């Protein structure tokens, strides 16, 4: 099973600050997906196939990475970005999620 | 637009079973895989398994083999998940999610299962 380790576990960012969330895989994966989940809501697809921003996602979000190291970047933090972000690998069974990074507003 | 409408919350006794549903609309039901995901309270997400609606073929996370059964009813575009021999560890929100864009692209609203005597 591929284990996805997300860092940091929690972070607080000021409005306008650049934010980078990381996802490290225990084995190489072909690509990474990212989800945003707000309290009481279902996860939403945020970034797919490593770097493609899902429909409706603000263009301040971007994704990058390869092999075992992936990241999601927010170029300029906004209040509406407060949420937990999860990475997901679909390269091998069983599909696995990271434990999540909780992004808060400073 | 794609919608996945899941059945309502369930309160079940330990040792019992529960069957939940996920009704799809807005696309051709048999064209896309459906997956099921577990989220225990305040915790991360776990993939349970997937079903191919056109054939009924399934793949499971080893952890959920013997616990979860996945089926579909193509006449009503509905997927079902049956969870058996429930314990407190099975208390969670369960999501159905449809594949697309090499990802789990669309999600239902979730079904809360509470196991309690």
Contacts between the chains, C-beta under 8 A, distances in Angstrom:
chain1	res1	chain2	res2	distance
A	31	B	102	6.6
A	33	B	102	7.3
A	33	B	103	4.2
A	33	B	104	7.3
A	35	B	104	7.8
A	42	B	95	6.0
A	42	B	107	4.2
A	42	B	108	6.8
A	42	B	109	5.9
A	42	B	110	5.7
A	43	B	45	6.9
A	43	B	95	7.4
A	43	B	104	7.8
A	43	B	107	5.9
A	44	B	107	7.2
A	45	B	101	7.1
A	45	B	103	5.4
A	45	B	104	6.8
A	45	B	105	5.3
A	45	B	106	7.8
A	48	B	101	4.5
A	48	B	102	5.9
A	48	B	103	4.1
A	48	B	105	7.4
A	49	B	101	6.8
A	49	B	102	4.9
A	49	B	103	7.3
A	52	B	101	7.2
A	54	B	101	7.3
A	54	B	105	7.8
A	86	B	44	6.7
A	86	B	45	6.0
A	88	B	45	7.7
A	88	B	103	7.2
A	88	B	104	6.9
A	90	B	102	6.7
A	90	B	103	7.0
A	93	B	59	6.3
A	93	B	61	7.7
A	94	B	47	5.7
A	94	B	61	4.0
A	94	B	62	6.7
A	94	B	63	7.5
A	95	B	35	7.6
A	95	B	47	4.1
A	95	B	61	7.6
A	96	B	47	6.7
A	97	B	44	5.5
A	97	B	45	4.2
A	97	B	46	7.0
A	97	B	47	7.2
A	98	B	44	7.1
A	99	B	44	4.7
A	100	B	44	5.4
